Amino acid sequence: MKTTQQGIRQHYEVLIIGSGIAGLTYALNLSELAPNTKIALVTKMELSASNSWYAQGGLAAAPDESIALSSHIQDTLASGDGLCNSMAVNTIINAGPEAIAALIKYGVKFDQNAHNLPDLVKEGGHTERRIYHYGDTTGAEIIRALTHAVKQLPNITILEFHTAVNLITSPQLAIPHFKPDVLGAYVLENKTGLIHNLLSKVVILATGGAGKVYRYTSNPDTATGDGIAMAYRAGAHVSNMEFYQFHPTLLYHPTQRNFLISEALRGEGAYLRSPRNNERFMEHYAPEKMELATRDVVARAIFNEIENDEFNFVYLDIRHKSREFLQQHFPNIYQTLMKLGIDMHTEMIPVVPGAHYLSGGVLADVEGHTDLSRLYAIGETACTGFHGANRLASNSLLEGVVMGKLAAQASLKDLEKPLPNYSAVKLWDSPSTVNTRRASQINAHWRGLRGEMTSYAGIVRTHAGLKDLLQLVRLRKAIVEEYYWQHVVTQDLIELRNIILVAELIVESALNRKESRGGHYREDYPQHAVEPRESMLLAGKS
Ligand SMILES: Cc1cc2nc3c(=O)[nH]c(=O)nc-3n(C[C@H](O)[C@H](O)[C@H](O)COP(=O)(O)OP(=O)(O)OC[C@H]3O[C@@H](n4cnc5c(N)ncnc54)[C@H](O)[C@@H]3O)c2cc1C
């Protein structure tokens, strides 16, 4: 059946794509600075669906004193493994105390100790206690408060279940290094299938990460790298795509996917055991630190065990702690596992490593400016160099709040500029597309891509594997691209198209980095190169 998806043209001053901590903070700050600004906040599921909602540990912010701030800066630089942008690190960390004050003002609650002071905790890689948290559901508490605050603002139109498809740009000119203006986005209304033109003076990409590029991930289904793919297609630069951080212990379960089993369990003495013989295998990989070795060492050890065995998981064993201790220290994990029929006091927990955080993304400064005018990227979608080659735990929520505020201030200038020329912008035109529902074909590409990325561009990489993978990914990309242009556009197809592009960018970057550093491990180059080299800049094709 031939069909069209043409929607209507809508005008706003600002279009925010994504409703995680970064997008919501931007919306609140801009509405304070310029209360009459007409904002559209587009999000592909319900307002609260985001990586931000799932954050467990908390938000890192040192007290407002020079020694404490400089220690947080040092820890961030150490974790970034030689590739942090020190300007971004200084700016974001120094803004930490203000970020906490702002969140509290928006109604976020953080745990307090017996003296009514913030109950600050410590996590891996931090030398001080500086993590603000709300039990082990900090992200859900932050998103609860921010979504409530955003819903009170009359200048914001919230469009839930709307998926941005592509950026709308000014006409391309055949001039060397020409970069177009961004004028808005084509946005699919998921329920009707119509694709609307949302035109605006400023576009904010706050679409989060891309964990779904791997088979196992802590990220929810929304994390498909849409913002990175859209920006790249429009001609923006992306960077640091080889640096994916893997979390060593996600729950391995047939129905409950993406559930993170916090590192704090190993911090409290949990053992890792092989399902083959119940042996503690970390003694073969890190005999001194055992289960307390760094995230990347533990993730690689588990990956190795799984690769060399018939099992797809290993066990995490904390049965030696009392039931009361487990209930008190890990209430969310304890209850979630119990609901799934796993009693962590009497049974071992099957776990697998999975993609957790993308340190790379759309090249941006701390104010979110990209190299396309009127386009900003903030939060996990952006690459400011704050995380370098590896993110320090709990620094990403901080980055989202700080960038949300700085981008709101910076974008005021764009709002003062005259309206861009929208006359050449066309409505979505798809008269020759057909509506054949080939869901199984799309699913096969998802499964294939995620499996290949996990095997060849996951925790352990080699030149030969990456080279083969690049061919596979490019073949899939060509097939799916053709499918996209010939078929009715659905959310699943948009996401598949985007994740394949993100996969290609990861593989190209990983091939190019002939060393191991931060979140990137090459079996054929297991050491650091002598000089840290900036990451490959991938220029989008404008
Ligand atoms: C399980 C887990 C635990 C974590 N724990 C911590 C922690 O303790 N501390 C910490 O600092 N960080 C933690 N992180 C990382 C942190 O949560 C994220 O880096 C951060 O929340 C990213 O925020 P964001 O606003 O950039 O993106 P997100 O919160 O992911 O929001 C992205 C938004 O964009 C929307 N979107 C995406 N594509 C489109 C599209 N095409 N059209 C419309 N909307 C779109 C999504 O639906 C979503 O609303 C954790 C992450 C996970 C998954």
The ligand as a Tripos MOL2 file, in Angstrom:
@<TRIPOS>MOLECULE
LIG
   53    58     1     0     0
SMALL
NO_CHARGES

@<TRIPOS>ATOM
      1 C1         21.5080    2.0430   35.1530 C.3       1 LIG1
      2 C2         22.2520    3.3430   35.1190 C.ar      1 LIG1
      3 C3         22.8170    3.8550   36.2690 C.ar      1 LIG1
      4 C4         23.5060    5.0750   36.2350 C.ar      1 LIG1
      5 N1         23.9830    5.6090   37.4060 N.ar      1 LIG1
      6 C5         24.5380    6.8480   37.3840 C.ar      1 LIG1
      7 C6         24.8990    7.5110   38.6010 C.ar      1 LIG1
      8 O1         24.6980    6.9810   39.6930 O.2       1 LIG1
      9 N2         25.4570    8.7440   38.5080 N.ar      1 LIG1
     10 C7         25.6840    9.3790   37.3230 C.ar      1 LIG1
     11 O2         26.1980   10.5150   37.3060 O.2       1 LIG1
     12 N3         25.3280    8.7860   36.1620 N.ar      1 LIG1
     13 C8         24.7540    7.5570   36.1660 C.ar      1 LIG1
     14 N4         24.3750    6.9700   34.9900 N.ar      1 LIG1
     15 C9         24.5660    7.7220   33.7450 C.3       1 LIG1
     16 C10        23.5280    8.8440   33.6720 C.3       1 LIG1
     17 O3         22.2880    8.3710   34.1020 O.3       1 LIG1
     18 C11        23.3910    9.3910   32.2570 C.3       1 LIG1
     19 O4         24.6230    9.6440   31.6910 O.3       1 LIG1
     20 C12        22.6180   10.7090   32.2570 C.3       1 LIG1
     21 O5         21.4430   10.5440   32.9800 O.3       1 LIG1
     22 C13        22.3170   11.1600   30.8450 C.3       1 LIG1
     23 O6         21.3830   12.2140   30.9100 O.3       1 LIG1
     24 P1         20.8810   12.8860   29.5650 P.3       1 LIG1
     25 O7         19.8790   13.8990   29.9540 O.co2     1 LIG1
     26 O8         22.0430   13.3130   28.7670 O.co2     1 LIG1
     27 O9         20.2020   11.6790   28.7460 O.3       1 LIG1
     28 P2         19.0060   10.7130   29.1430 P.3       1 LIG1
     29 O10        18.7240   10.7740   30.5720 O.co2     1 LIG1
     30 O11        19.2850    9.3780   28.5750 O.co2     1 LIG1
     31 O12        17.7740   11.3410   28.3610 O.3       1 LIG1
     32 C14        17.6690   11.2250   26.9640 C.3       1 LIG1
     33 C15        16.2610   11.5950   26.5490 C.3       1 LIG1
     34 O13        16.1650   11.7420   25.1510 O.3       1 LIG1
     35 C16        15.0010   11.0660   24.6720 C.3       1 LIG1
     36 N5         15.2460   10.7610   23.2610 N.ar      1 LIG1
     37 C17        16.2460   10.0150   22.7340 C.ar      1 LIG1
     38 N6         16.1460   10.0010   21.3880 N.ar      1 LIG1
     39 C18        15.0680   10.7450   21.0680 C.ar      1 LIG1
     40 C19        14.4420   11.0830   19.8400 C.ar      1 LIG1
     41 N7         14.8880   10.6640   18.6550 N.pl3     1 LIG1
     42 N8         13.3250   11.8550   19.8780 N.ar      1 LIG1
     43 C20        12.8120   12.2740   21.0510 C.ar      1 LIG1
     44 N9         13.3680   11.9820   22.2450 N.ar      1 LIG1
     45 C21        14.4880   11.2250   22.2490 C.ar      1 LIG1
     46 C22        14.8900    9.8790   25.5970 C.3       1 LIG1
     47 O14        13.6110    9.3210   25.5490 O.3       1 LIG1
     48 C23        15.2190   10.5580   26.9260 C.3       1 LIG1
     49 O15        14.0910   11.2400   27.4160 O.3       1 LIG1
     50 C24        23.6780    5.7620   35.0080 C.ar      1 LIG1
     51 C25        23.1140    5.2410   33.8430 C.ar      1 LIG1
     52 C26        22.3940    4.0540   33.8860 C.ar      1 LIG1
     53 C27        21.7710    3.5450   32.6240 C.3       1 LIG1
@<TRIPOS>BOND
     1     1     2 1
     2     2     3 ar
     3     2    52 ar
     4     3     4 ar
     5     4     5 ar
     6     4    50 ar
     7     5     6 ar
     8     6     7 ar
     9     6    13 1
    10     7     8 2
    11     7     9 ar
    12     9    10 ar
    13    10    11 2
    14    10    12 ar
    15    12    13 ar
    16    13    14 ar
    17    14    15 1
    18    14    50 ar
    19    15    16 1
    20    16    17 1
    21    16    18 1
    22    18    19 1
    23    18    20 1
    24    20    21 1
    25    20    22 1
    26    22    23 1
    27    23    24 1
    28    24    25 2
    29    24    26 1
    30    24    27 1
    31    27    28 1
    32    28    29 2
    33    28    30 1
    34    28    31 1
    35    31    32 1
    36    32    33 1
    37    33    34 1
    38    33    48 1
    39    34    35 1
    40    35    36 1
    41    35    46 1
    42    36    37 ar
    43    36    45 ar
    44    37    38 ar
    45    38    39 ar
    46    39    40 ar
    47    39    45 ar
    48    40    41 1
    49    40    42 ar
    50    42    43 ar
    51    43    44 ar
    52    44    45 ar
    53    46    47 1
    54    46    48 1
    55    48    49 1
    56    50    51 ar
    57    51    52 ar
    58    52    53 1
@<TRIPOS>SUBSTRUCTURE
     1 LIG1         1 GROUP 0 **** ****
